[in-house]
Amino acid sequence: MRYSHGVRLVLTVASGAVVSTAAVARAQCSPAPAPHAGEWDVRNATVAPSTAASPDAIRLVRGIACRADLALDDGVIAFEVAPVHQGFVGIAFRMASASDYEIIYLRADSSGRWLQAQYQPVYQGETTWQLYERDGYLANLPAHIATTADGWTRVRVAMTGSRADLYVGDDTLPALRVRALQRARVRGPIGIWAAGGTATAAANAAIRQLRVGAPISLSVAAFAPESASVNQLSQWHVSPRHPAPDSTAFADRLDLRARQQALNGQLVAADSSGLVNLTAALGNPAGKQSTNVFGGAGWGVAYACILLHSTREQTRRLLVSYSDAVGVYLDGVRVYQGNNTYGSRGKGHLGTVGQELESVPLQLRAGDHEIVLAVADRAFGWGFRARLDSLQEIQLAP
């Protein structure tokens, strides 16, 4: 999802008494034994100047504000979104904390219409849209959406089990059908999320008429199955996270400690598309954050290792896609490095992890080999996909 300027937020809830600004801090962005009805946790949000949060209204400049008393696992969240010039606004749900949750959000274009909706899971404050910019996680919205008399757009998010649907306007068919919610299912608070915009704005985002209801039956039309290549490299041993002060340049040779950590690291499996989600496996590349730091809190690197045996001398090609940067090592020697950061290849370059388009020749002798990917990231999703052009006369280690 492309990030742009924020949106103005005014929020109205269905019920609950008005609370003072002093009381708001008692609510928690994680499940609480006895949350105070109607209170907002705004410790991880910038509330617009000279405004007070209440069950009826909250104005955010940026960040996330949550309602612990509106916790749910399955159910429907309904609200209205204000018309905007540019920006995005999200609804967070199943919040384990202010840095771990599911989110679906809308993005507007410069003409003032809502352009797209996207789902992403958030881990330790790291958003992951660069990993989920594909069908089943991202959808264009209709060119014409029914609005209220004053121009607001009705939105409903319904989630059941590992599925969620988003509806806009008066439509009875979902505009976005989320293929699979990625985080572990928990009962948790809901939150309002805003990013971008300006620090001096009176408010940067807006919804109103927030309501939470019981679960409904979701759309059951089948998804086209995701299927990785038969040559996909789907099982990797992955090292712990390390700080990465140099984001895109990698040493000519991989030091022995990194190689050993990769070889002995945790086994991480790719999903059905071939994606290896390092954010889910290791957390934020900058280390755990208390909330989302827009644009990233710092760089991190991890080393992913796979062993193979070639029955003869041959040249195979490794095809990769990654976020944000990669160093490819064959038997400890770097044979490739790449930079796929946001905007690194020209205006509008998103740096997403999609089809494996970068090709690395591997000169293999007969015998055993070790491939290590050093994957560095700062923000918006840490992960990679990798496959060989052929597995002919190649044996992968279990």
C-alpha positions in Angstrom: 0.0 0.0 0.0 1.4 3.3 -1.0 1.8 5.7 1.9 0.7 9.3 1.5 -0.7 12.2 3.5 -3.1 11.5 6.4 -6.8 11.9 6.9 -8.9 13.8 9.4 -10.4 11.7 12.1 -13.6 12.3 14.2 -15.0 9.2 15.8 -18.5 8.5 17.3 -19.4 5.3 19.2 -22.7 3.7 19.7 -22.9 3.9 23.5 -21.1 4.8 26.7 -20.7 7.9 28.8 -18.4 10.7 28.1 -15.2 10.5 30.0 -12.6 13.1 30.9 -9.2 13.4 29.3 -7.6 12.3 32.6 -9.5 9.0 32.6 -8.5 8.0 29.0 -5.1 6.8 30.0 -6.6 4.0 32.2 -7.7 2.0 29.1 -5.2 -0.5 27.8 -4.3 -1.5 24.2 -4.3 -5.1 25.3 -7.0 -7.1 27.0 -7.8 -5.8 30.5 -9.7 -7.7 33.2 -12.2 -4.9 33.7 -11.8 -2.1 31.1 -13.5 1.2 31.8 -16.4 1.5 29.4 -15.9 4.1 26.7 -12.3 5.0 27.6 -9.5 5.4 25.0 -5.9 4.5 25.4 -4.1 7.3 23.6 -0.6 6.8 25.0 0.6 5.7 21.5 -1.3 8.4 19.6 -1.0 12.1 19.0 -4.3 13.6 19.9 -5.1 16.8 17.9 -4.4 20.0 19.9 -7.2 21.4 22.1 -9.3 18.3 21.7 -10.4 15.7 24.3 -11.0 12.0 23.7 -14.3 10.6 24.6 -16.6 7.7 23.5 -18.2 10.2 21.1 -15.2 11.7 19.4 -11.5 11.5 19.1 -9.2 13.4 16.7 -5.8 12.0 15.9 -2.8 13.6 14.3 -1.2 10.1 14.0 -0.6 6.9 15.9 -3.1 4.3 17.3 -5.8 4.8 19.9 -7.7 1.8 21.2 -10.8 0.8 23.1 -10.1 -2.1 25.4 -13.8 -2.5 26.3 -14.6 -3.3 22.7 -12.5 -6.4 22.6 -13.5 -9.2 20.2 -12.2 -12.1 18.2 -15.0 -12.7 15.7 -17.6 -10.0 14.9 -18.4 -6.9 12.8 -16.9 -3.4 13.1 -18.9 -0.7 11.4 -18.1 3.0 11.0 -18.2 5.9 8.6 -15.1 7.5 7.0 -14.8 11.1 6.1 -14.1 12.2 2.5 -10.5 13.2 2.1 -8.0 14.7 -0.3 -5.2 12.2 0.3 -4.3 9.7 3.0 -5.2 6.5 4.7 -7.0 5.4 7.9 -7.1 2.0 9.4 -9.1 -0.1 11.8 -7.0 -2.4 14.0 -8.5 -5.5 15.6 -7.6 -8.6 17.6 -5.0 -6.4 19.3 -2.5 -8.3 21.5 -0.8 -4.9 22.2 -0.2 -1.5 20.7 2.4 -3.1 18.5 0.8 -6.4 17.6 -2.5 -6.6 15.7 -4.4 -7.1 12.5 -5.3 -4.0 10.4 -7.4 -3.1 7.4 -7.1 0.4 6.0 -8.2 2.6 3.2 -6.0 4.8 1.0 -7.3 7.8 -1.0 -6.0 9.3 -4.2 -5.3 12.9 -4.9 -8.8 13.5 -6.4 -10.4 12.8 -3.0 -11.9 9.3 -3.5 -11.1 6.2 -1.6 -8.8 4.3 -4.0 -7.8 1.0 -2.3 -8.2 -1.2 0.8 -5.4 -3.3 2.2 -4.9 -5.8 4.9 -1.6 -6.3 6.8 -0.5 -8.0 10.0 1.7 -5.9 12.4 4.4 -7.5 14.5 6.3 -5.7 17.2 5.4 -2.3 15.6 6.5 -3.4 12.0 3.8 -3.0 9.4 4.1 -5.5 6.5 2.3 -4.2 3.5 5.3 -4.8 1.2 4.7 -8.6 1.8 0.9 -8.6 1.1 0.5 -6.4 -2.0 -1.4 -9.1 -3.9 -4.8 -10.5 -4.6 -6.6 -11.5 -1.4 -4.9 -8.8 0.7 -5.2 -5.7 -1.5 -8.2 -4.5 -3.6 -9.1 -1.5 -5.7 -12.3 0.1 -4.5 -15.3 0.9 -6.8 -15.0 4.2 -8.7 -18.5 5.1 -7.3 -19.3 4.4 -3.6 -22.6 5.3 -2.0 -22.1 8.0 0.7 -24.2 9.7 3.3 -25.8 13.0 2.6 -22.8 14.8 3.9 -20.3 12.7 1.9 -19.1 10.1 4.4 -18.5 6.5 3.4 -20.0 3.6 5.3 -17.5 0.8 6.0 -17.9 -2.6 7.6 -15.2 -5.1 8.5 -16.4 -8.6 9.4 -14.0 -11.3 10.7 -14.6 -14.9 11.5 -11.8 -17.4 12.2 -8.9 -16.8 9.8 -11.1 -14.8 7.3 -12.2 -11.2 7.0 -14.2 -9.2 4.5 -14.5 -5.4 4.0 -17.7 -3.8 2.6 -18.1 -0.2 1.5 -21.1 2.0 0.9 -24.3 0.0 0.5 -22.7 -2.9 -1.3 -23.7 -6.4 -0.2 -20.6 -8.0 -1.8 -17.2 -7.4 -0.2 -14.8 -5.0 -1.8 -11.9 -6.7 -0.1 -11.8 -10.4 0.8 -8.9 -11.2 3.0 -7.5 -14.6 2.0 -6.1 -15.4 5.4 -5.5 -13.4 8.6 -1.9 -14.0 9.4 -1.6 -13.5 13.1 -2.7 -16.0 15.8 -6.3 -15.5 16.6 -6.8 -13.7 19.9 -9.7 -11.8 21.6 -8.4 -8.2 21.7 -9.3 -4.5 21.6 -10.1 -2.6 18.5 -8.2 0.6 17.5 -8.1 3.5 15.2 -4.8 3.9 13.3 -3.5 6.9 11.4 -0.1 7.6 9.8 1.4 10.3 7.6 -0.1 13.7 7.5 1.5 16.7 9.1 2.4 17.4 12.8 0.6 20.8 12.7 -2.7 19.5 11.4 -5.8 20.0 13.5 -6.4 16.3 12.9 -5.2 13.9 10.2 -7.8 11.2 10.1 -11.6 10.6 10.7 -14.3 8.0 11.3 -17.6 8.3 13.1 -20.5 6.1 14.0 -18.3 3.2 15.3 -20.2 0.1 16.3 -19.2 -3.4 17.1 -21.6 -6.4 16.5 -21.9 -10.1 16.6 -20.3 -12.4 13.9 -21.9 -12.8 10.5 -21.5 -15.3 7.7 -18.7 -14.2 5.4 -18.6 -14.5 1.6 -17.7 -18.1 0.7 -16.7 -17.7 -2.9 -13.6 -19.7 -3.4 -10.2 -18.1 -3.8 -7.9 -19.2 -6.6 -5.4 -21.3 -4.7 -1.9 -19.8 -4.1 0.7 -22.2 -5.3 4.4 -21.8 -5.3 6.8 -23.1 -8.0 7.8 -26.7 -7.9 11.3 -25.3 -7.7 10.5 -23.1 -4.6 13.0 -23.2 -1.7 10.5 -23.4 1.1 12.4 -24.5 4.2 15.1 -22.3 5.6 17.1 -22.2 8.8 17.1 -18.6 10.0 19.5 -16.9 12.4 18.4 -14.4 15.1 18.0 -10.7 14.2 21.2 -8.5 14.2 21.4 -4.7 13.9 22.4 -3.6 10.4 24.0 -0.1 10.4 24.7 -0.5 6.6 21.4 -1.3 5.0 22.2 -2.4 1.5 26.0 -3.3 1.3 27.2 -6.7 2.4 30.6 -8.1 3.0 32.4 -10.1 0.3 32.6 -13.1 2.6 30.2 -14.2 5.3 31.9 -14.5 8.7 31.9 -17.9 10.3 29.7 -16.8 13.2 26.9 -15.7 10.9 27.2 -18.9 8.9 26.9 -21.0 12.0 24.0 -19.0 13.3 22.1 -19.5 10.0 22.9 -23.2 9.8 21.7 -23.8 13.4 18.9 -21.3 13.3 15.2 -21.9 13.7 13.4 -23.7 10.8 11.1 -21.2 9.0 8.7 -22.4 6.3 7.4 -20.4 3.4 3.6 -19.9 3.0 1.7 -21.4 0.1 2.8 -18.5 -2.2 6.5 -19.1 -1.4 6.8 -16.1 1.0 9.1 -16.4 4.0 7.8 -13.8 6.5 10.8 -12.8 8.6 8.7 -10.2 10.5 6.4 -12.9 11.7 9.3 -15.2 12.6 11.7 -12.7 14.1 9.8 -9.5 14.9 10.7 -6.0 14.1 14.1 -5.7 12.3 14.9 -2.8 14.6 14.0 -4.8 17.7 10.6 -4.8 19.5 8.9 -1.5 19.6 6.1 -0.3 21.9 4.1 0.9 18.8 4.4 1.4 15.1 7.2 3.8 14.1 6.2 5.1 10.7 9.1 4.5 8.3 10.9 2.1 10.6 12.9 2.5 13.8 16.2 1.1 12.4 17.7 -1.6 10.3 18.1 -5.3 11.0 19.6 -8.2 9.2 19.0 -12.0 9.5 20.7 -14.9 7.7 18.7 -17.6 6.1 20.4 -20.9 5.1 19.6 -23.8 2.9 21.8 -26.8 2.1 21.8 -28.7 -1.2 23.7 -31.4 -3.0 24.5 -31.3 -6.7 25.1 -34.7 -8.3 27.3 -33.1 -11.0 29.0 -29.8 -11.9 26.4 -27.4 -13.3 25.2 -23.8 -13.3 21.8 -23.2 -11.7 20.0 -19.8 -11.3 18.6 -18.6 -8.0 15.6 -16.3 -8.5 14.9 -14.0 -5.6 12.5 -11.3 -4.4 13.0 -9.6 -1.0 12.5 -6.6 1.2 14.5 -4.5 1.7 18.0 -5.7 0.7 19.8 -9.0 0.1 23.2 -10.5 -0.1 23.4 -13.9 -1.6 26.3 -16.2 -0.5 27.4 -19.5 -2.0 29.6 -21.4 0.4 30.4 -18.2 2.3 31.3 -16.1 -0.8 29.0 -13.3 -1.8 27.8 -13.8 -5.4 25.1 -11.1 -5.5 23.7 -8.1 -3.6 20.5 -6.2 -4.3 18.6 -3.2 -3.0 14.8 -3.2 -3.2 14.0 -0.4 -0.7 11.0 1.9 -1.3 11.8 4.3 -4.1 15.2 2.8 -4.7 14.5 2.1 -8.4 12.7 5.3 -9.3 9.6 7.2 -8.3 6.8 5.0 -7.5 8.9 1.9 -6.8 7.2 0.1 -3.9 9.8 -2.4 -2.9 7.3 -5.2 -2.6 8.1 -9.0 -2.3 6.4 -10.4 -5.4 7.4 -12.8 -8.2 11.1 -13.7 -8.1 12.5 -11.5 -10.9 16.2 -11.1 -9.9 18.4 -13.9 -11.2 21.7 -15.0 -9.6 23.9 -17.6 -11.4 25.3 -20.3 -9.0 28.3 -22.2 -10.2 27.9 -25.6 -8.5 30.5 -28.4 -8.4 29.5 -31.9 -7.7 28.9 -32.2 -4.0 27.4 -30.3 -1.0 26.7 -26.6 -1.0 25.4 -23.9 1.4 23.3 -21.0 0.2 22.8 -18.1 2.7 20.7 -15.1 2.1 21.5 -12.1 4.2 18.2 -10.2 4.3 18.2 -6.6 5.7 15.1 -4.5 6.3 14.0 -1.2 7.9 10.2 -0.9 7.4 7.0 -2.1 5.8 7.7 -5.9 5.9 10.8 -8.1 6.2 10.8 -11.2 4.0 11.8 -12.9 0.8 11.0 -15.5 -1.8 13.5 -17.8 -3.5 13.5 -20.6 -6.0 15.9 -22.4 -8.4 15.4 -22.4 -12.1 15.5 -26.2 -11.9 16.0 -28.9 -9.3 17.4 -31.3 -11.9 20.2 -33.3 -10.3 19.8 -31.2 -7.1 18.9 -32.7 -3.7 17.7 -30.4 -0.9 18.6 -31.2 2.7 15.6 -32.0 4.9 
